[in-house]
């Protein structure tokens, strides 16, 4: 990021020998190897993850503010708006303490805006809002809200945790080739659209074994990678909900799922959509009370390496930890280090 200073150092010290990773070489030779290894920034106009880049400090070039929207698209599901969202909107308008927005963070890639809606994920033309493609999640956001309400009782706080502040599900990420998302799957609660057991007893002491059993279905999830079709995919001249000819995409790969299966990272809970850096994906997971930094191959989802970074006093299967399941741990990359927040009072650099 400091090209002028780097050139000045090379001009002055380029002929000297330095020791890098146990090897002695000329500084000029070392510098010559860097361009192909340093991560290149995304194209102008792309916004591939939360705060824009791997350092979480991207700057964007926007137009001057204008009071008229160029386009607007509803994110309702196929059955129309969820009535619980309308109740929340009314409550948010009337009560000062309510959140004024939801944890939906679109990404911008190659002229597309990609965002999660109530049925799954959709790709929109950035210029017109035209629907280009969509992905139907195994568990829609309406079903996620229902699952939380069935497990933790139906309260405004539960709705906020399941939808309004659910950054684990609401955040997306991309490396320019694929878009990545954290998903629940039907297999995580027996193939039904609801949890396998009834709601937590409000008169029972919180954090008991019975409560933990009711919330255990939330201790694992999946990470999916979706292709990004071109901007010519969807029907011309339309915005909003589209007819059935809109392409439906399927995951290129997925990892995670229930413990005991032969899937990679089975039993892990993914705490963030991945951070893409220099041909690898970095994601923080939790399994059996241990937080891990995991590196994956973006083409296949194959595990490259895994490093434990912290231990939690209580695992995600514990009822007392239900808020941690919806609070993303979003890593950043700078100066060769992956910086990992943990939600446990620790920041770990790897």
Secondary structure, 3 states (H helix, E strand, C coil): CCHHHHHHHHHHHCCCEEEECCEEEEHHHHHHHHCCCCCCCCCCCCECCCCCCCCCCCCCCCCCCCCCCCCCCCCCECCECCHHHHHHHHHHHHCCCCCCCCCCECEEECCEEEEECCCEEEEEECCCCCEEEEEECCCCHHHHHHHHHHHHCCCHHHHHHHHHCCHHHHEEEECCCEEEEEECCHHHHCCCCCCCCCCCCCCCCCCCHHHHHHHHHHCCCEEEEEECCCCCCCCCCCCCCCCCCCEECCEEEEEECCCCCCCCCCCCEECCCCEEECCEEEEEEEECCEEEEEEECCCCCCEEEEEEEEECCCCCCCHHHHHHHHCCCCCEEECCEEEEECCCCCEEEC
